[in-house]
Amino acid sequence: MLENAGVQVIETEISDERQQPFDPETALRVLEAAFEHPIKLIANALGVPPPAMIEMGKKHGVPAALVGAKEHAIRQVNAGVDILVAQGTEAGGHCGEVATMVLVPEALAAIKNIRDVPVLAAGGIMNGSQMAACMAMGAAGVWTGSVWLATTESETSEIFRQKMIEASSRDAVRVRSRTGKPARQLRSPWTESWERSPESPGALPMPLMSLVSENALRSVERAAAGGNDKARDLVTYFVGQGVGLVENVRSATGVVQDFKSEFLEAVERMNALLDDE
Ligand SMILES: Cc1cc2nc3c(=O)[nH]c(=O)nc-3n(C[C@H](O)[C@H](O)[C@H](O)COP(=O)(O)O)c2cc1C
């Protein structure tokens, strides 16, 4: 498929001897290097962090954890994290199956009697009124990802930003075809072929799938930027269902200002409901 699109695929050799980034020893060395910088917060996802990481987090900053189910929330709070991010299935990137609207109150109720840990809501939050809704449910704040992808400062290409504007929420699919674990990303012939084509060998487990996908998708981006229409079709990136709410590309400052005014408007709307009584 890539060759048909005129895309050059760079082959990656996997050496048995090379340490992999997920190797616990390598991860600890990366953490030590990271903590030489003034880090205020360290967030862990895809499982309970090892005790050494929580200790380092407590010494240098605040250890936080992303969770997608109430059971994960309980495990993380028991392990000692100080902030929980309850991330619903709407989110871009690796995500679980429970929606933000259900997960936030479920996580809050589950940890209530263990420890007083602030819960940030995540997944699908693209504006200030959604932020107000999450805080109305008891979240201490929100944690966002996809909304920043449609900003002038983001790492995304202009082509991907345009595809975000064109997409609806149903175009953000939860598939394994980029990392090997279910991760929400923009539907394209890349995701469709890996998931649904009878010729697909299926995704490799994490972290091997990224070795297949990352170089190939970088080539796709380059070919698309060079004007190759088939490569443009293939372009994909992690993004959540909130992509359906993207109407234009803004500056990051513009997003913050919009969040503030939308939050205020939402709170005023709710207050007006009380005034009417
Ligand atoms: C492009 C992209 C990359 C992400 N990478 C990571 C990551 O490396 N580690 C992680 O814990 N979460 C990652 N996430 C998830 C975000 O931290 C955040 O929880 C999520 O984007 C929130 O949902 P939203 O995208 O609907 O705002 C990523 C999300 C996106 C969109």
The ligand as an SDF file (V2000), in Angstrom:
LIG
                    3D

 31 33  0  0  0  0  0  0  0  0999 V2000
   -0.5510   13.2800   20.3070 C   0  0  0  0  0  0  0  0  0  0  0  0
   -0.7830   12.7190   21.6650 C   0  0  0  0  0  0  0  0  0  0  0  0
    0.2700   12.0860   22.3260 C   0  0  0  0  0  0  0  0  0  0  0  0
    0.0810   11.5730   23.6090 C   0  0  0  0  0  0  0  0  0  0  0  0
    1.1230   10.9610   24.2280 N   0  0  0  0  0  0  0  0  0  0  0  0
    0.9690   10.5140   25.4910 C   0  0  0  0  0  0  0  0  0  0  0  0
    2.0630    9.9070   26.1710 C   0  0  0  0  0  0  0  0  0  0  0  0
    3.1540    9.7540   25.6340 O   0  0  0  0  0  0  0  0  0  0  0  0
    1.8640    9.5160   27.4580 N   0  0  0  0  0  0  0  0  0  0  0  0
    0.6600    9.6670   28.0770 C   0  0  0  0  0  0  0  0  0  0  0  0
    0.5390    9.3070   29.2440 O   0  0  0  0  0  0  0  0  0  0  0  0
   -0.4020   10.2030   27.4480 N   0  0  0  0  0  0  0  0  0  0  0  0
   -0.2630   10.6300   26.1740 C   0  0  0  0  0  0  0  0  0  0  0  0
   -1.3380   11.1790   25.5260 N   0  0  0  0  0  0  0  0  0  0  0  0
   -2.6260   11.3120   26.2480 C   0  0  0  0  0  0  0  0  0  0  0  0
   -2.7160   12.6900   26.8950 C   0  0  0  0  0  0  0  0  0  0  0  0
   -1.8130   12.7540   27.9990 O   0  0  0  0  0  0  0  0  0  0  0  0
   -4.1200   13.0240   27.4090 C   0  0  0  0  0  0  0  0  0  0  0  0
   -4.4790   12.1820   28.4820 O   0  0  0  0  0  0  0  0  0  0  0  0
   -5.1970   12.9180   26.3380 C   0  0  0  0  0  0  0  0  0  0  0  0
   -4.7710   13.5530   25.1660 O   0  0  0  0  0  0  0  0  0  0  0  0
   -6.4750   13.5790   26.8480 C   0  0  0  0  0  0  0  0  0  0  0  0
   -7.5390   13.3960   25.9650 O   0  0  0  0  0  0  0  0  0  0  0  0
   -7.8400   14.3910   24.7360 P   0  0  0  0  0  0  0  0  0  0  0  0
   -6.8260   14.0470   23.6930 O   0  0  0  0  0  0  0  0  0  0  0  0
   -9.2240   14.0340   24.3320 O   0  0  0  0  0  0  0  0  0  0  0  0
   -7.6960   15.7890   25.2430 O   0  0  0  0  0  0  0  0  0  0  0  0
   -1.1780   11.6890   24.2430 C   0  0  0  0  0  0  0  0  0  0  0  0
   -2.2320   12.3190   23.5750 C   0  0  0  0  0  0  0  0  0  0  0  0
   -2.0580   12.8220   22.2910 C   0  0  0  0  0  0  0  0  0  0  0  0
   -3.2160   13.4860   21.6030 C   0  0  0  0  0  0  0  0  0  0  0  0
  1  2  1  0
  2  3  1  0
  2 30  2  0
  3  4  2  0
  4  5  1  0
  4 28  1  0
  5  6  2  0
  6  7  1  0
  6 13  1  0
  7  8  2  0
  7  9  1  0
  9 10  1  0
 10 11  2  0
 10 12  1  0
 12 13  2  0
 13 14  1  0
 14 15  1  0
 14 28  1  0
 15 16  1  0
 16 17  1  0
 16 18  1  0
 18 19  1  0
 18 20  1  0
 20 21  1  0
 20 22  1  0
 22 23  1  0
 23 24  1  0
 24 25  2  0
 24 26  1  0
 24 27  1  0
 28 29  2  0
 29 30  1  0
 30 31  1  0
M  END
$$$$
